[in-house]
Amino acid sequence: MKTIATLMATAAVAVTAAAPALAETWDMPLAYSATNFHSENAAKFGECVTSGTGGAIEIVTHPSGSLFKGADIKRAVQTGQVNIGERLLSGHQNENALFGFDSVPFLATSFEASGKLYEAAKPKIEEVLAEQNLTLLYAVPWPPQGLYFRDEVKTVDDMKGIKFRSYNNATSRLAELTGMLPVTIEAAEISQAFATGVADSMISSGATGYDRKVWESLNYFYEVDAWLPRNYVMVNTDSWNGLDEATQTVFRDCAATAEAEGLEASIAYTNFTLDGLREGGMTVEKASDAMVNGLKAVGETMTAEWLEASGDDGAAIVDAFKGMQ
């Protein structure tokens, strides 16, 4: 009997040693709809991590601001309410001016230029995030930003008095400098805001307008390629430090794939969504020379203001970016 008991005890120890660690579920809040390419990319990233860790960590995405509203996601990750999340970092420029580097008008107006600007800014952005208990995993740009209006607009003067949806400091300032009236509206609330007349215009990519079917309320989209803001996927640093090296490697590998595939999706989505706006009945066209010239004058003011607010670090980012041209 003693021998049998010993064998059973030995077997139990062996089974325990071979069993995987208790599986964890990491909820991942997203601000945009499940069909948005950022959300689809995040879902694939989550599947990659879940598979790569053998199910030890299961990442579950929550799109459309269903778990936390967009403006609350960064704080939720930072404070450990969730382990991981995706956020448009320029929405937090009020915390640190550097977060708005990718929303400086007409500084980087193409995917290639946007990539170089991100490369120039990334080390400093990671440093600032680290001070906030956040670890950056990957970032993906939106398509170039254009202007949406309910009614036809030809010049900046035509914009005066129009209610304008803002989502960060840059968009609010753009509204002020063009005489529009800024109204802060989260991505998940866009359709309702336009349908009820809370706002009549916005600056955003074709992707946002397509996802939210804004042709049901708005009629014009003008291509101005003002900037290409980025969505950032960040993890709580305490949670990150609690992962073993092998698991961190899985996260990094999946993040590298997500960053590359997200960029490809953004590029492909650009023309697809503009065609979708046209099919919805919107007029989609290049902005007039008069509008572009007026916006560039506004952009010069905003660039000077951002450089003043971001100080030497902002100037270093711009200098490094220009050195890559």
Order of alpha helices (4+ residues) and beta strands (2+ residues): alpha-beta-alpha-beta-alpha-beta-alpha-beta-beta-beta-alpha-beta-alpha-beta-alpha-beta-beta-alpha-alpha-beta-alpha
